[in-house]
Amino acid sequence: MDGQFPFDTLTATATSLSNMLRAGSLTSVELVDVYLAQIERHNRKGRQLRAIISVAPRYHLFAIARRLDDERRAGRVRGPLHGIPVVVKDNIATDALAHQLDTTVGSYAFVGARPRRPATVVERLMAAGLIVLGKANLSELCGLKSAEMTPGWSAVGGQTQSPFVARRLEKGVLIWDHTAPGGSGAGSAVSVAAGFVPLAVATDTVGSLMAPANRAALYALKPTVGEVPTDGVLALSRSFDAVGAAAKSAADLTFLMDALMQPLPRELESTPLRYRLFQVRSQWNGLRVGFVDPAIWKVGKDFSRLNADAEKYMMSMYEMAISRIRDNGAVVSYPVQAPSPQVFRNSGPMSSFEIVAYKEFKTIIAEFFANLEESRVRSLAGLIEFNAEHPDIELPKPTCPDQDDLIAVLSESTPESVVKDHLEGLRRLGGAEGIDLVLDYYGIDVLAAPGDSALCELAAAAGYPIAVVPLGALRSNGRPFGVAVTARAHAEAKLLHFMTAWESVFHPTNNNSPSPSSSSSSHSHCSAHSAHSALTSSSASSSSSSRPIPLPLDSVPFPKPDELLPPDGPVIKVILKEWDTRDFRQSSDALTSWLNARWRKSGYSLSMETVYEILKTNGRRAYRGLGDEAG
């Protein structure tokens, strides 16, 4: 595209892109091309954010984009997100042939595995006209591998990095330290924040998506458990997991949730499902909001290191926001007393969440294996054995020194009656004696707390929806923070109302955005300007931003790629033989991952660029996983 981007990937919302598509000033083919360029620039190269595990081949994405462009020209527009790219977390099954994407869950054991069926949510996205561009990195196996595993790390995807904080994530940091991108949905959130895609879909168990979205200055929503189908999804728990979404604006999120919750025709044939389109409501009138005391609801010192100045600044912004929305017509109750997350702490070695999740995950992963038409491992025991046989790539110290969680799941034998009691206790404490009680007592529609708080635990215990909205960024390092908000079961419309009204008041380009001092406003402006030059290249003027823009990291030294000797003749023959005799669906990256998984025990490895060049120079038609066409 001659080096010029027709829009700014960091600030463009899906809604603004949809308007450009509708006006004819942009095509979906151009849209895909721009986002592939941004991924190539900063995912494995440049900033090395490692937010994306895999991207469908360029030829495949362009074919889909052209078809959607043709439909638009013919007047057949499937919805407001027709022709817009999206990534899905890599625990959500995609069709290896139809989508040209593996489902690895971050493990080399699943590289090349083929699900029999894609997840229903993926089919819903495609039915709504979205383009599934790629798979987002995650905490391997959604974090249920080792309690010591660094958040946002997987063997296949590497370590997801924050696009906001200059200091790169160090091994062994506390899970909520400022450099940490968040939970297992880190790749999904960073993908949107870094301008790799405008939208992301991911699962959330107990903050898996909400925490990363809060740290990426995004709007995100986890719906009521069971509201969106989870078939074809390697979730941690049926009782706590839900498929949610993240975006740069509340309007984008509203349209994306519409797509996720819109049943397919075949679903309606078997079971009548209730559903209605959400409305974008930007006025506070009629919305009653309760805010908890931020001095009580904050992250504990066991999880994060937050100095007094940062804590004071976050609290002042929180209280400023309360005052601002009250001035704009919301009925506000503050401070609201809510049950502390301490009510979920057990005296035993495992929490109720863990007891329920371990039991349910054992069944869920067995179903996941059953849905694999092809896979090198076929059981949880086989997965554990694979990890033990490949410790260099699957159990590197100190990033992921063990697989104790998987071993615990394999040996799990808690009686069903005990698990049921723990789940019922969580549902009661989070629901009837938690969120429902607070909403009824104060006469409010939604309950809000600091984004870094444990409100996600309360919502997960009840199985209720929860959302996050951006508020500001720490002046010391640029790490974003926001506000979390929950409501009753199936009250997603209330949360989306809150989010769209919030965005109308706290839009960064709005002079009414909260700011405790003029100096902090100036700081934010300078950060946004320098970030624009650091993360984009030759980009055109952008649409107005709907969240803070990532801070610059161009001054941060990045590790240079390992210098590898060129492979000798026998190795080249092996590469070509495996390519010709096995089906890697024309992905040179998939072949590289497969070979390195076999050879890493011997200490030998190949770079993806080397394998790509060998295939190309030997006449093989191959494609890079990041969309670089060979030949």
Secondary structure, 3 states (H helix, E strand, C coil): CCCCECCCCCCCCHHHHHHHHHHCCCCHHHHHHHHHHHHHHHCCCCCCCCCEEEECCHHHHHHHHHHHHHHHHCCCCCCCCCCCEEEEECCECCCCCCCCCCCCCCCHHHCCCEECCCCHHHHHHHHCCCEEEEEECCCHHHHCCCCCCCCCEECCCEECCCCCCCCCCCCCCCCCCCCCCCCCCHHHHHHHHCCCCCEEEEEECCCCCHHHHHCCCCEEEECCCCCCCCCCECCCCCCCCEEEEEECCHHHHHHHHHHHHCCCHHHHHHCCCCCCCCCCCCCCCCCEEEEECCCCCCCCCCCCCCCHHHHHHHHHHHHHHHHHHHHCCCEEEEEECCCCHHHHCCCCCCCHHHHHHHHHHHHHHHHHHHCEEECCCCCHHHHHHHHHHCHHHHCCCCCCCCCHHHHHHHCCCCCHHHHHHHHHHHHHHHHHHHHHHHHHHHCCCEEEEECCCCHHHHHHHHCCCEEEEEEEECCCCCCEEEEEEECCCCCHHHHHHHHHHHHHHHCCCCCCCCCCCHHHHHHHHHHHHHHHHHHCCCECCCCCCCCCCCCCCCCCCCCCCCCCCCCCHHHHHHHHHHHHHCCCCCEHHHHHHHHHHHHHHHCCCCCHHHHHHHHHHCCCCCECCCCCECC
